[in-house]
Amino acid sequence: MKFSKEHDSRIQEMTLRDLCTGKSFLLPCLSTVLLGIFPSPNPNQHSTPIVPSHQHQYTNEKNISLVQEKRKKKAFSRREAIGFGFSLALLDALARSNSIAIAAEEAQCALTISPSGLAFCDRVVGTGAEATKGQLIKAHYVGMLENGKVFDSSYSRGKPLTFRVGVGEVIKGWDQGILGGEGVPPMLAGGKRTLKLPPQLGYGMRGAGCKGGSCIIPPDSVLLFDVEFIGKA
């Protein structure tokens, strides 16, 4: 079939909208529109954007910096842990050596027996004033039986004993052991003294803390006291 020139001219002048309304041209029209909106990919074109070389370098330097920072933090944590462990070990060693020194000091502290039967030994000679009779004073102590069993301690209570010395508020061995007399020198504030009391200067035949036939301090017990004279109250 042959078309006139006028027919050909009309076909060429048809707009895209005119072509899309015709059934025979519907699919070609959609293909043309889609191809216009989404052009076919260029096989020579890279699928992802190419990062400039200077940006690659910046990214690598940043990653290296982060890795180095993490390594520094780990190294610091290790040094800190080692230092803490060393400090604990040092403190433990010092505590052990101090305990050994105290034990050696006590072993070297020979008791002197006075005419009254009171035995004493100054582990630390104080530098403060001595107590006077009737004065209100403070003292820490640990009381033990002769076998070494502790029956009382002001340290465990966290509070020193407050009493008037030399007026019978405490047992005789304490008054004599702190105030002095009968061959026993007076204690000075800040001093530490070990006292060994015979029964007559302690609780004698009655003992102490007795209940139901059992006593914390049995009758006729020899008593040991570590006394720390703090000073006047």
URMOUR-V132335 format. One record per residue. RES is the residue in three letters. SS is DSSP state (helix for helix, strand for strand, loop for the rest). OMEGA is omega in whole degrees, 0 to 359 (999 if undefined). D_FIRST is the distance of its C-alpha to the first C-alpha in Angstrom with 1 decimal. Layout:
[[RES/SS/OMEGA/D_FIRST] [RES/SS/OMEGA/D_FIRST]]
This chain:
[[MET/loop/181/0.0] [LYS/loop/178/3.7] [PHE/loop/178/6.7] [SER/loop/177/10.0] [LYS/helix/181/13.0] [GLU/helix/179/14.7] [HIS/helix/177/12.2] [ASP/helix/180/12.6] [SER/helix/180/16.3] [ARG/helix/178/16.6] [ILE/helix/181/15.4] [GLN/helix/182/17.9] [GLU/helix/179/20.6] [MET/loop/180/20.5] [THR/loop/178/23.8] [LEU/helix/177/24.7] [ARG/helix/178/26.1] [ASP/helix/181/22.8] [LEU/helix/183/21.0] [CYS/helix/180/23.9] [THR/helix/179/23.7] [GLY/loop/185/20.3] [LYS/helix/184/20.6] [SER/helix/183/17.7] [PHE/helix/186/19.3] [LEU/helix/181/23.0] [LEU/helix/176/23.8] [PRO/helix/181/22.3] [CYS/helix/180/24.2] [LEU/helix/179/27.4] [SER/helix/180/27.1] [THR/helix/181/26.7] [VAL/helix/181/29.7] [LEU/helix/178/31.9] [LEU/helix/178/31.3] [GLY/helix/181/32.2] [ILE/helix/182/35.4] [PHE/loop/181/36.4] [PRO/loop/179/35.4] [SER/loop/183/35.6] [PRO/loop/177/39.0] [ASN/loop/181/39.8] [PRO/loop/179/41.3] [ASN/loop/183/43.7] [GLN/loop/179/45.0] [HIS/loop/184/48.3] [SER/loop/179/48.0] [THR/loop/180/51.2] [PRO/loop/179/52.6] [ILE/loop/179/54.9] [VAL/loop/179/58.4] [PRO/loop/184/60.0] [SER/helix/181/62.8] [HIS/helix/178/65.4] [GLN/helix/174/64.5] [HIS/helix/181/64.9] [GLN/helix/180/68.3] [TYR/helix/180/69.3] [THR/helix/179/68.3] [ASN/helix/179/70.2] [GLU/helix/180/73.3] [LYS/helix/179/73.2] [ASN/helix/178/73.0] [ILE/helix/180/75.8] [SER/helix/179/77.9] [LEU/helix/179/77.4] [VAL/helix/179/78.5] [GLN/helix/180/81.5] [GLU/helix/178/82.5] [LYS/helix/179/82.3] [ARG/helix/179/84.5] [LYS/helix/180/87.0] [LYS/helix/178/87.2] [LYS/helix/180/87.8] [ALA/helix/180/90.4] [PHE/helix/180/92.2] [SER/helix/179/92.2] [ARG/helix/179/93.8] [ARG/helix/180/96.4] [GLU/helix/180/97.1] [ALA/helix/179/97.6] [ILE/helix/179/99.8] [GLY/helix/179/101.8] [PHE/helix/179/102.3] [GLY/helix/178/103.3] [PHE/helix/179/105.8] [SER/helix/179/107.2] [LEU/helix/180/107.8] [ALA/helix/179/109.4] [LEU/helix/179/111.6] [LEU/helix/179/112.7] [ASP/helix/179/113.5] [ALA/helix/179/115.5] [LEU/helix/179/117.4] [ALA/helix/179/118.2] [ARG/helix/181/119.5] [SER/helix/179/121.6] [ASN/helix/178/123.0] [SER/helix/179/123.9] [ILE/helix/180/125.6] [ALA/helix/180/127.5] [ILE/helix/179/128.7] [ALA/helix/179/129.8] [ALA/helix/180/131.7] [GLU/helix/180/133.3] [GLU/helix/180/134.5] [ALA/helix/181/135.8] [GLN/helix/183/137.8] [CYS/loop/183/139.2] [ALA/loop/181/142.6] [LEU/loop/175/144.2] [THR/strand/183/147.6] [ILE/strand/179/149.9] [SER/loop/179/152.0] [PRO/loop/180/155.5] [SER/loop/182/153.9] [GLY/loop/177/151.8] [LEU/loop/176/148.5] [ALA/strand/183/146.5] [PHE/strand/176/144.0] [CYS/strand/178/141.8] [ASP/strand/176/139.9] [ARG/strand/175/136.4] [VAL/strand/177/135.5] [VAL/loop/182/138.3] [GLY/loop/180/137.2] [THR/loop/181/137.4] [GLY/loop/182/137.9] [ALA/loop/175/141.0] [GLU/strand/180/143.0] [ALA/loop/176/143.3] [THR/loop/184/146.4] [LYS/loop/180/148.0] [GLY/loop/181/146.5] [GLN/loop/176/143.4] [LEU/strand/184/140.0] [ILE/strand/176/137.9] [LYS/strand/179/134.6] [ALA/strand/171/134.3] [HIS/strand/181/131.7] [TYR/strand/169/132.9] [VAL/strand/180/132.2] [GLY/strand/183/134.8] [MET/strand/170/135.3] [LEU/strand/183/137.7] [GLU/loop/179/139.6] [ASN/loop/178/137.0] [GLY/loop/180/134.3] [LYS/loop/180/132.7] [VAL/strand/178/131.5] [PHE/strand/179/132.7] [ASP/strand/179/131.7] [SER/strand/176/129.7] [SER/helix/179/129.0] [TYR/helix/180/126.1] [SER/helix/177/124.2] [ARG/helix/179/124.7] [GLY/loop/182/123.6] [LYS/loop/180/126.6] [PRO/loop/177/130.1] [LEU/strand/177/133.3] [THR/strand/182/135.1] [PHE/strand/176/138.9] [ARG/strand/186/142.3] [VAL/loop/174/143.9] [GLY/loop/182/147.6] [VAL/loop/176/148.2] [GLY/loop/178/147.5] [GLU/loop/177/143.9] [VAL/loop/180/142.9] [ILE/loop/187/144.8] [LYS/helix/181/147.8] [GLY/helix/177/146.1] [TRP/helix/180/143.3] [ASP/helix/181/145.8] [GLN/helix/183/147.8] [GLY/helix/180/144.8] [ILE/helix/181/143.3] [LEU/helix/183/146.4] [GLY/loop/182/148.4] [GLY/strand/180/152.1] [GLU/loop/176/154.4] [GLY/loop/180/153.1] [VAL/strand/178/149.4] [PRO/loop/178/148.0] [PRO/loop/175/145.9] [MET/loop/174/142.2] [LEU/strand/180/140.4] [ALA/loop/183/137.1] [GLY/loop/181/134.2] [GLY/loop/177/136.2] [LYS/strand/185/135.4] [ARG/strand/173/138.3] [THR/strand/179/138.7] [LEU/strand/174/141.5] [LYS/strand/187/143.1] [LEU/strand/170/145.2] [PRO/loop/184/148.0] [PRO/helix/183/148.1] [GLN/helix/176/150.8] [LEU/helix/178/148.6] [GLY/loop/183/145.6] [TYR/loop/172/145.5] [GLY/loop/185/148.7] [MET/loop/184/149.5] [ARG/loop/184/147.3] [GLY/loop/180/144.0] [ALA/strand/179/140.9] [GLY/strand/183/137.9] [CYS/strand/178/139.7] [LYS/strand/178/138.3] [GLY/loop/178/138.9] [GLY/loop/179/141.2] [SER/strand/182/138.6] [CYS/strand/174/138.8] [ILE/strand/173/136.3] [ILE/strand/182/139.3] [PRO/loop/177/141.9] [PRO/loop/178/145.6] [ASP/loop/180/147.4] [SER/loop/168/144.2] [VAL/loop/186/144.1] [LEU/strand/175/141.2] [LEU/strand/178/139.1] [PHE/strand/167/137.4] [ASP/strand/186/135.1] [VAL/strand/174/135.8] [GLU/strand/181/133.9] [PHE/strand/183/135.9] [ILE/strand/181/133.3] [GLY/strand/181/135.9] [LYS/strand/183/137.1] [ALA/loop/999/135.0]]
